[in-house]
């Protein structure tokens, strides 16, 4: 829990800082006086005032932040805090409310846009580092599911779902979730039942008008009827750890394990379990079309299990993209995740997804801790997803959010004059109440999931 709490604070701080920096940066470009840039709420822990007049503040409660701008109407722009902004400056030309509508709209939109940019950079780093790619193939189809209503051959490799390009099973899961509430869907797959020279792309349509599942309890993949094919593991040595039992036994990269302890090799799971028994093994190996026998003595770990230090060959490939190619992939992934997030939000508003699926800070904290424990790449995926979610939510036309401020500007453009302070305050109170209700539901759901 402490690890999750620490990662939650770090994650929220990153997201808030980037979001508010978007507001700040564009405000400065539009020559608006920024009086305060605060990361967090409550008591000041640290502050510094720059020569430009902007005070940078680190506050005690790291669950939000705000940018306070000079405003002759004494209203503040803040996507996360609804903080009031008071200015005694007589230089109206530097005030936010004295700028043109397109400038104010740019400043407001810059916060959510910065979150999308953060997601793009995260995905870009992931693709530069390299991603694990393996065929998204179907092992079998579950009876009495939407997928069972059409003939899908075992071993078919999914290509697209509703025109969304599929590269991983995570893509499949997100795409299927976003389709709930629709009447039908289409997908394409590669039919690999024949030989490789005769593989063809097949397109199918499925009626999903009566399809529904509980996203908290069920997987969208299995609920739809797909059983993913496991990663293929071949008994061919791809890597040997230096100084390991495998190296001492004389194993080499490229050796194919035919059998062990006078029995034929059947699968990697059984072979691995035999190694864990930490007993001396006799291996039958094919090396350059010759059969040889080697004695393998596993190293015993503290838990009593054996380990030998060799890696098999799999159909998982590590694809590392170039600088510009990775950037283009990052744009595509950001666009796809944004599209699916908007779809999910629409499903929530229309009742396709129930309110019980709204998540709050506790779930985010748990998610941050879990993904970080899986590695840096997993955490970057999580950070990108949460950043996009924050960007999309902030564009919802709720008065207290950035989307609500954009609506105010649209009304000003149509009416030819701004809404009165009293009207804006009334709408903001309504927005604040609705936001508190949603946050209350999210926190209640988090507690139920503990």
Secondary structure as GFF3:
##gff-version 3
##sequence-region A 1 450
A	DSSP	alpha_helix	2	29	.	.	.	ID=ss1
A	DSSP	beta_strand	34	49	.	.	.	ID=ss2
A	DSSP	beta_strand	55	69	.	.	.	ID=ss3
A	DSSP	three_ten_helix	92	94	.	.	.	ID=ss4
A	DSSP	three_ten_helix	96	98	.	.	.	ID=ss5
A	DSSP	alpha_helix	101	129	.	.	.	ID=ss6
A	DSSP	beta_strand	131	133	.	.	.	ID=ss7
A	DSSP	beta_strand	138	141	.	.	.	ID=ss8
A	DSSP	three_ten_helix	146	149	.	.	.	ID=ss9
A	DSSP	beta_strand	157	161	.	.	.	ID=ss10
A	DSSP	beta_strand	164	165	.	.	.	ID=ss11
A	DSSP	alpha_helix	169	177	.	.	.	ID=ss12
A	DSSP	beta_strand	184	191	.	.	.	ID=ss13
A	DSSP	three_ten_helix	196	198	.	.	.	ID=ss14
A	DSSP	beta_strand	200	207	.	.	.	ID=ss15
A	DSSP	alpha_helix	220	224	.	.	.	ID=ss16
A	DSSP	beta_strand	226	228	.	.	.	ID=ss17
A	DSSP	beta_strand	233	240	.	.	.	ID=ss18
A	DSSP	alpha_helix	245	249	.	.	.	ID=ss19
A	DSSP	beta_strand	256	260	.	.	.	ID=ss20
A	DSSP	beta_strand	263	264	.	.	.	ID=ss21
A	DSSP	alpha_helix	268	276	.	.	.	ID=ss22
A	DSSP	beta_strand	281	287	.	.	.	ID=ss23
A	DSSP	beta_strand	290	296	.	.	.	ID=ss24
A	DSSP	beta_strand	299	300	.	.	.	ID=ss25
A	DSSP	beta_strand	306	307	.	.	.	ID=ss26
A	DSSP	beta_strand	310	314	.	.	.	ID=ss27
A	DSSP	beta_strand	317	319	.	.	.	ID=ss28
A	DSSP	alpha_helix	323	349	.	.	.	ID=ss29
A	DSSP	three_ten_helix	355	357	.	.	.	ID=ss30
A	DSSP	alpha_helix	361	374	.	.	.	ID=ss31
A	DSSP	alpha_helix	376	394	.	.	.	ID=ss32
A	DSSP	alpha_helix	402	415	.	.	.	ID=ss33
A	DSSP	alpha_helix	421	449	.	.	.	ID=ss34
###
